[in-house]
Amino acid sequence: QVQLVESGGGLVQPGGSLRLSCAASGIIFRIYDMAWYRQAPGKQRELVAGITSGSRTNYADSVKDRFTISRDYAKNTVYLQMNSLKPEDTAVYYCNAVRNTALRRDDYWGQGTPVTVSS
């Protein structure tokens, strides 16, 4: 059974920092591309940051230079370090694991962890 378990969300003041974690089980972590998405109230889910199985990263323009995605292959965990947080970063953050082959696409999601940026 595949599980992606996020943690680390919470309430933080503008300008503050949080680190989200996503622990993966039930998959061969090293061959999956991982990503963080977020969904704010009334908005569509959007990609925040991604990291490939080979550790190449990409970021949404809105979080570049503030957020950093990383992965620990030994712990089967992906992280999102969020600095200089803004109220517009308020959302539920979701972890995603995806693997594409010629025959199939495996796509898994965590349950989400809420982040609120407010004074």
C-alpha positions as CSV (number, residue, x, y, z in Angstrom):
1,Q,0.0,0.0,0.0
2,V,1.4,3.3,-1.1
3,Q,1.4,6.1,1.5
4,L,2.7,9.7,1.3
5,V,2.5,11.3,4.7
6,E,3.1,15.0,4.9
7,S,4.0,16.9,8.1
8,G,5.3,20.3,9.1
9,G,2.5,22.6,8.2
10,G,1.1,25.2,10.6
11,L,0.6,28.8,11.4
12,V,3.5,31.2,10.7
13,Q,3.9,35.0,10.6
14,P,4.8,36.7,7.3
15,G,8.5,36.5,6.8
16,G,8.8,33.3,8.7
17,S,9.9,29.8,7.7
18,L,8.5,26.3,7.7
19,R,9.9,23.0,6.5
20,L,7.4,20.4,5.1
21,S,8.3,16.8,5.0
22,C,6.7,13.9,3.0
23,A,7.6,10.4,4.0
24,A,6.9,7.8,1.3
25,S,6.3,4.1,1.7
26,G,5.1,1.4,-0.6
27,I,7.0,2.7,-3.6
28,I,10.6,2.5,-4.8
29,F,11.3,6.0,-3.8
30,R,14.5,6.5,-5.8
31,I,12.7,6.0,-9.2
32,Y,9.9,8.4,-8.6
33,D,9.7,12.1,-9.4
34,M,8.4,14.0,-6.4
35,A,6.7,17.3,-6.1
36,W,4.8,19.7,-3.9
37,Y,1.6,21.2,-5.0
38,R,-0.7,23.6,-3.1
39,Q,-4.3,24.6,-3.2
40,A,-5.6,27.8,-1.8
41,P,-9.3,28.3,-0.9
42,G,-11.3,28.8,-4.1
43,K,-8.3,28.2,-6.4
44,Q,-7.0,25.4,-8.4
45,R,-4.2,23.1,-7.3
46,E,-0.9,24.4,-8.5
47,L,2.7,23.0,-8.8
48,V,5.0,24.6,-6.2
49,A,8.2,22.6,-6.8
50,G,9.4,19.4,-8.3
51,I,12.4,17.2,-8.0
52,T,13.2,14.3,-10.4
53,S,14.5,10.9,-9.5
54,G,17.9,12.3,-10.4
55,S,17.4,15.3,-8.2
56,R,16.9,18.0,-10.8
57,T,14.6,20.7,-9.5
58,N,12.1,23.1,-10.8
59,Y,10.0,25.8,-9.1
60,A,7.0,28.0,-9.7
61,D,8.0,31.6,-10.4
62,S,6.1,32.7,-7.3
63,V,8.4,30.7,-5.0
64,K,11.8,30.9,-6.7
65,D,14.5,32.0,-4.4
66,R,12.3,31.5,-1.3
67,F,11.5,27.7,-1.4
68,T,13.9,24.8,-1.7
69,I,12.9,21.2,-2.5
70,S,15.1,18.3,-1.6
71,R,15.0,14.6,-1.1
72,D,16.7,12.1,1.2
73,Y,17.0,8.7,-0.6
74,A,18.0,6.9,2.7
75,K,14.8,8.2,4.5
76,N,12.4,8.0,1.5
77,T,11.5,11.6,2.3
78,V,11.1,14.8,0.3
79,Y,11.3,18.2,1.9
80,L,10.1,21.7,1.1
81,Q,12.0,24.4,2.9
82,M,9.9,27.6,2.8
83,N,11.5,30.9,3.7
84,S,10.2,34.5,3.6
85,L,6.7,33.3,3.7
86,K,3.9,35.6,2.4
87,P,0.2,35.5,3.1
88,E,-0.4,34.4,-0.4
89,D,1.5,31.2,0.4
90,T,-1.4,30.2,2.6
91,A,-2.8,26.9,1.2
92,V,-3.0,23.2,1.8
93,Y,0.3,21.6,0.5
94,Y,0.2,18.2,-1.1
95,C,3.0,15.8,-1.8
96,N,3.0,14.0,-5.1
97,A,4.9,11.0,-6.4
98,V,4.8,10.1,-10.1
99,R,6.5,7.7,-12.4
100,N,5.9,7.4,-16.1
101,T,6.8,4.5,-18.2
102,A,5.9,3.5,-21.8
103,L,3.1,1.3,-20.4
104,R,1.7,3.2,-17.5
105,R,1.6,6.2,-15.2
106,D,1.7,5.8,-11.4
107,D,0.5,8.9,-9.6
108,Y,0.1,9.1,-5.8
109,W,-0.9,11.9,-3.5
110,G,-0.7,12.6,0.2
111,Q,-3.5,13.9,2.3
112,G,-2.2,17.4,2.5
113,T,-0.9,19.7,5.3
114,P,-2.2,23.2,5.8
115,V,0.0,26.2,5.9
116,T,-1.3,29.5,7.1
117,V,0.7,32.7,6.8
118,S,-0.8,35.4,8.9
119,S,0.1,38.0,11.6
